[in-house]
């Protein structure tokens, strides 16, 4: 059984008028998992790039929290695993944090357009749903 984890870019597209929004909305509606990091990054992008007012940011975050099966915290263990992933696999730190969170959650697929499609790390397959 597939356990999907969403990266920030998928969350952002779900709340934009980008052509990728329909795919992102479908992925979000399917009850995925994500992390507090992705919520923080979503809030930042929604304010800075999408021009959302704070009430709109809060509404978007509430919708994400409602639709996601689980929101995983960041802690020192995830941080340390991410540092190792960045060093061993060449990930940027924030991408490594997403991968570490998805691995810690036991997810099987990470939907992201920011990383190499079909790459597998510790049983987690990275999928670019917008290919």
C-alpha positions in Angstrom: 0.0 0.0 0.0 1.4 3.4 -1.0 1.8 6.0 1.7 2.4 9.4 0.0 4.2 12.3 1.5 3.9 15.8 -0.1 6.7 18.3 -0.6 6.0 22.0 -0.3 5.8 22.6 -4.0 2.8 20.3 -4.3 1.0 22.1 -1.5 1.7 25.5 -3.1 0.4 24.4 -6.5 -2.8 23.1 -4.9 -3.6 26.7 -3.8 -2.5 28.5 -7.0 -3.9 29.1 -10.5 -0.9 27.3 -11.9 -1.7 24.6 -14.6 -0.3 22.0 -12.1 -3.0 22.8 -9.6 -5.4 20.1 -10.6 -2.8 17.4 -10.0 -1.7 18.9 -6.8 -5.3 19.2 -5.5 -5.9 15.5 -6.3 -2.8 14.5 -4.4 -3.7 16.6 -1.4 -7.3 15.3 -1.5 -6.1 11.7 -1.3 -5.1 12.1 2.4 -1.3 12.3 2.2 1.2 13.0 4.9 3.6 16.0 5.1 5.7 17.8 7.7 5.7 21.0 9.8 8.5 22.1 7.6 6.3 22.0 4.5 3.6 23.9 6.4 6.1 26.6 7.3 7.5 26.8 3.7 3.9 26.9 2.4 3.1 29.9 4.6 6.2 31.7 3.5 5.6 31.1 -0.3 1.9 31.9 0.1 2.7 35.3 1.6 5.8 36.2 -0.5 5.0 34.7 -4.0 1.2 34.1 -4.1 0.4 37.4 -2.3 -2.0 35.8 0.3 -3.1 37.9 3.2 -2.6 36.3 6.6 -6.2 35.1 6.9 -5.8 33.4 3.5 -2.6 31.8 4.6 -4.3 30.5 7.8 -7.2 29.1 5.7 -4.8 27.3 3.4 -2.9 25.8 6.3 -6.1 24.7 8.0 -7.2 23.0 4.8 -3.9 21.2 4.5 -4.0 20.1 8.1 -7.6 18.8 7.5 -6.8 16.9 4.3 -3.5 15.4 5.4 -3.6 12.1 7.2 -0.7 13.2 9.4 1.6 16.2 9.8 5.0 15.1 11.1 7.2 17.3 13.4 10.8 18.2 13.0 13.1 17.2 15.8 16.7 16.7 16.5 16.7 13.1 15.1 15.1 14.3 11.8 17.7 17.1 11.6 20.6 14.7 12.1 19.3 12.3 9.6 18.8 15.1 7.1 22.4 16.2 7.6 23.5 12.7 6.7 21.3 12.6 3.7 22.6 15.9 2.4 26.2 14.7 2.9 25.7 11.2 1.5 23.3 11.9 -1.3 23.9 15.5 -2.3 20.5 16.9 -1.3 20.1 20.5 -0.4 19.4 20.8 3.3 15.7 21.6 3.1 15.2 18.8 0.6 17.0 16.5 2.9 14.8 17.5 5.8 11.7 16.6 3.7 13.2 13.2 2.7 14.2 12.5 6.3 10.7 13.4 7.5 9.1 11.1 4.9 11.5 8.3 5.8 10.8 8.7 9.5 7.1 8.6 8.8 7.4 5.3 7.0 6.1 6.8 3.7 6.7 5.0 0.5 6.5 7.8 -2.1 7.5 11.5 -1.9 5.7 13.7 -4.4 8.1 16.6 -5.3 9.2 18.3 -8.4 12.4 19.5 -6.7 14.3 16.1 -6.7 15.3 13.4 -9.1 12.3 11.5 -10.3 12.2 7.8 -9.5 15.2 8.0 -7.2 14.9 5.7 -4.2 16.3 6.4 -0.8 15.9 3.9 1.9 12.7 2.5 0.4 11.2 6.0 -0.3 10.6 6.6 -4.0 10.7 10.2 -5.2 8.0 11.0 -7.8 7.6 14.1 -9.8 3.8 14.1 -10.4 4.1 17.0 -12.9 6.3 15.2 -15.4 
